[in-house]
Amino acid sequence: MPGLADKLTDRQIALLANYTRSTFGSRPDSDLTGADVALIRTPDDEMPETLRLLQTLAWVGVAAGVLVALTVLMIWWRVGRGRHKRQEA
């Protein structure tokens, strides 16, 4: 979907978001305003250091999980190969 940020006003984006949330998101009470969109589009602060640290730790956890999964798969594959060779002999 093409970007529409520079083509729609904050009010138009709020109307589109309200329509989408109420029609497809089971949120009939959606009442976003143009001011809400403007607040989101212009953040006033950078991410706090605590959240930045948590984000980094989350990525480290994902990487560790992938490494563990690959290790388990490699061990499973080698054990299966060993059983297959013993059955042939």
SULZIZI-V922791 format. One record per residue. N is the residue number from 1. RES is the residue in three letters. PSI is psi as a letter, one per 30 degrees, with the letter a starting at -180 (none if undefined). D_LAST is the distance of its C-alpha to the last C-alpha in Angstrom with 2 decimals. Layout:
n->{N | N}
res->{RES | RES}
psi->{PSI | PSI}
d_last->{D_LAST | D_LAST}
//
This chain:
n->{1 | 2 | 3 | 4 | 5 | 6 | 7 | 8 | 9 | 10 | 11 | 12 | 13 | 14 | 15 | 16 | 17 | 18 | 19 | 20 | 21 | 22 | 23 | 24 | 25 | 26 | 27 | 28 | 29 | 30 | 31 | 32 | 33 | 34 | 35 | 36 | 37 | 38 | 39 | 40 | 41 | 42 | 43 | 44 | 45 | 46 | 47 | 48 | 49 | 50 | 51 | 52 | 53 | 54 | 55 | 56 | 57 | 58 | 59 | 60 | 61 | 62 | 63 | 64 | 65 | 66 | 67 | 68 | 69 | 70 | 71 | 72 | 73 | 74 | 75 | 76 | 77 | 78 | 79 | 80 | 81 | 82 | 83 | 84 | 85 | 86 | 87 | 88 | 89}
res->{MET | PRO | GLY | LEU | ALA | ASP | LYS | LEU | THR | ASP | ARG | GLN | ILE | ALA | LEU | LEU | ALA | ASN | TYR | THR | ARG | SER | THR | PHE | GLY | SER | ARG | PRO | ASP | SER | ASP | LEU | THR | GLY | ALA | ASP | VAL | ALA | LEU | ILE | ARG | THR | PRO | ASP | ASP | GLU | MET | PRO | GLU | THR | LEU | ARG | LEU | LEU | GLN | THR | LEU | ALA | TRP | VAL | GLY | VAL | ALA | ALA | GLY | VAL | LEU | VAL | ALA | LEU | THR | VAL | LEU | MET | ILE | TRP | TRP | ARG | VAL | GLY | ARG | GLY | ARG | HIS | LYS | ARG | GLN | GLU | ALA}
psi->{k | l | k | g | e | f | f | k | l | e | e | e | e | e | e | e | e | e | e | e | e | e | e | f | g | h | i | f | g | k | h | k | l | e | e | e | e | e | e | e | f | i | k | f | l | l | k | l | e | e | e | e | e | e | e | e | e | e | e | e | e | e | e | e | e | e | e | e | e | e | e | e | e | e | e | e | e | e | e | e | e | e | e | e | e | e | e | e | none}
d_last->{58.46 | 61.07 | 62.67 | 66.01 | 67.13 | 69.79 | 70.95 | 71.46 | 73.84 | 72.81 | 74.54 | 72.68 | 69.31 | 70.30 | 71.29 | 68.02 | 66.02 | 68.12 | 67.58 | 63.81 | 63.53 | 65.78 | 64.36 | 60.62 | 60.22 | 62.05 | 64.62 | 67.99 | 69.76 | 68.65 | 71.70 | 70.73 | 73.68 | 74.28 | 74.88 | 71.40 | 69.87 | 72.09 | 70.98 | 67.31 | 67.90 | 69.77 | 68.00 | 70.30 | 67.87 | 64.63 | 61.68 | 62.35 | 60.40 | 58.73 | 57.36 | 56.24 | 54.31 | 52.74 | 51.74 | 50.05 | 48.25 | 47.07 | 45.52 | 43.88 | 42.46 | 41.13 | 39.48 | 37.93 | 36.64 | 35.02 | 33.36 | 32.06 | 30.75 | 28.97 | 27.45 | 26.21 | 24.74 | 22.98 | 21.50 | 20.46 | 18.83 | 16.89 | 15.79 | 14.69 | 12.75 | 10.98 | 10.20 | 9.02 | 6.53 | 5.30 | 5.54 | 3.82 | 0.00}
//
